[in-house]
């Protein structure tokens, strides 16, 4: 295999994870999103919704199926409130995170189901919020793309900030 970089044409579509993984291995790319992104995007919503939906169904349907089972109104409402709160957290935080990898010319963006590329020239600026245990970066684009006008990334060890400074992309901390 040659040491030349493989560049994507605009017409090339990244239709599945295998082709995205192939591109990532064959380009000099580095991942700038945290490993926890996979946990927040896939595992947290799947497990929390599964457990809370089953718990809520059990609390409401248990007394109907067996007369010896009794759940108080407060227990039922606790399951419903937890389901609503975790659903809002999943929808407004976890499912909006993206996986980001980049090389010298393009940024590769994924939500683990869909994948796309974005030229670095289309990045307007990056805003980094340093929370207690994590850093969330918001990448704003000059023109709206597949992911909208901006994406959120769970930053990996300040690497995205250093990448942007090296490529002349404005960073707001």
C-alpha positions in Angstrom: 0.0 0.0 0.0 1.4 3.4 -0.9 2.0 6.2 1.5 -0.1 8.7 -0.5 -3.2 10.2 1.1 -6.5 9.1 -0.4 -8.8 12.1 -0.9 -12.5 11.9 -1.2 -14.3 13.4 -4.2 -17.5 15.4 -3.5 -19.6 12.7 -5.2 -18.2 9.9 -3.0 -20.8 8.9 -0.4 -20.0 7.3 2.9 -23.0 5.0 3.1 -22.0 2.7 6.0 -19.6 2.3 8.8 -17.3 0.0 6.9 -16.6 2.6 4.3 -16.1 5.3 6.9 -13.7 3.0 8.8 -11.8 2.3 5.6 -11.4 6.1 5.0 -10.3 6.7 8.5 -7.6 4.0 8.3 -6.3 5.1 4.9 -6.0 8.8 5.7 -3.7 10.6 8.1 -6.6 11.4 10.4 -7.0 11.9 14.1 -10.1 11.6 16.2 -11.0 14.8 18.1 -14.1 13.5 19.8 -14.0 11.6 23.1 -14.5 7.8 23.4 -17.5 8.6 25.6 -19.4 9.8 22.6 -20.2 6.2 21.7 -21.6 5.7 25.2 -23.7 8.8 25.1 -25.0 8.3 21.6 -25.7 4.6 21.6 -25.6 2.9 25.0 -27.1 5.5 27.3 -30.3 6.1 25.2 -30.8 2.4 24.5 -30.4 1.2 28.1 -32.2 4.0 29.8 -35.2 3.9 27.5 -35.4 0.1 27.7 -35.2 -0.1 31.5 -37.5 2.9 32.1 -40.1 1.9 29.5 -40.2 -1.7 30.9 -40.4 -0.3 34.5 -43.2 2.1 33.6 -45.1 -0.6 31.8 -44.6 -2.9 34.8 -45.8 -0.3 37.3 -49.0 0.4 35.3 -49.8 -3.1 33.9 -48.6 -5.1 37.0 -51.8 -4.5 39.0 -54.0 -5.2 36.0 -52.4 -8.6 35.4 -52.1 -9.8 39.0 -54.4 -8.6 41.9 -51.7 -9.2 44.5 -49.4 -6.6 42.9 -49.9 -3.0 44.0 -48.0 0.1 43.0 -48.9 3.4 44.6 -49.6 6.5 42.5 -46.3 8.1 43.6 -44.4 5.0 42.4 -46.1 5.2 39.0 -45.5 8.9 38.7 -41.8 8.4 39.7 -41.3 6.1 36.7 -43.1 8.5 34.4 -41.1 11.5 35.6 -37.8 9.6 35.3 -38.8 8.5 31.8 -39.5 12.0 30.7 -36.4 13.5 32.3 -34.0 10.9 30.8 -35.8 11.2 27.5 -35.2 15.0 27.4 -31.5 14.5 28.4 -31.1 11.9 25.7 -32.8 14.0 23.0 -31.3 17.4 23.8 -27.8 16.2 24.8 -26.8 12.7 24.0 -28.3 12.3 20.5 -26.9 15.6 19.3 -23.3 14.6 19.9 -21.1 13.8 16.9 -18.0 11.9 16.3 -15.3 14.1 14.6 -12.1 13.1 12.8 -10.0 15.4 10.6 -7.0 15.6 8.4 -5.3 18.7 6.9 -8.2 19.3 4.4 -11.4 17.9 5.6 -13.4 17.1 8.7 -15.2 13.8 8.9 -18.5 13.9 10.9 -20.5 10.9 12.1 -23.4 10.1 14.4 -22.5 6.4 14.1 -25.4 5.9 11.6 -24.7 8.6 9.0 -21.3 9.9 7.9 -20.3 13.0 5.9 -17.3 15.1 5.2 -16.9 18.9 5.5 -14.0 21.0 4.1 -12.1 22.9 6.8 -12.9 26.2 4.9 -16.5 25.7 5.8 -15.8 25.9 9.6 -16.7 29.4 10.8 -15.6 29.1 14.4 -15.5 26.8 17.4 -16.9 27.5 20.9 -15.6 25.4 23.7 -17.5 25.1 27.1 -15.5 23.6 29.9 -17.9 21.8 32.1 -17.1 20.1 35.4 -16.0 16.7 33.9 -16.1 17.3 30.2 -15.5 19.8 27.4 -18.2 20.3 24.9 -17.2 22.0 21.6 -19.8 23.6 19.3 -18.5 23.7 15.7 -20.3 26.5 13.7 -20.3 26.2 9.9 -20.3 29.0 7.3 -23.1 27.2 5.3 -25.7 24.8 6.5 -24.9 21.2 5.7 -26.2 17.7 6.5 -25.9 18.3 10.2 -27.3 21.9 10.2 -25.4 25.1 10.9 -23.6 23.7 13.9 -22.7 20.4 15.7 -21.7 19.5 19.2 -18.7 17.4 20.0 -17.5 15.9 23.3 -13.9 17.1 23.0 -11.0 14.7 23.5 -8.2 16.1 25.7 -8.2 19.6 24.2 -7.1 18.1 20.9 -9.8 19.8 18.8 -8.8 23.2 20.2 -5.1 22.6 19.3 -6.1 21.4 15.8 -8.1 24.5 15.2 -5.4 26.8 16.4 -2.9 25.0 14.1 -5.3 25.4 11.1 -6.3 29.1 11.8 -9.8 28.3 12.8 -11.1 30.8 15.5 -11.7 29.2 18.9 -13.8 30.9 21.6 -13.2 29.4 25.1 
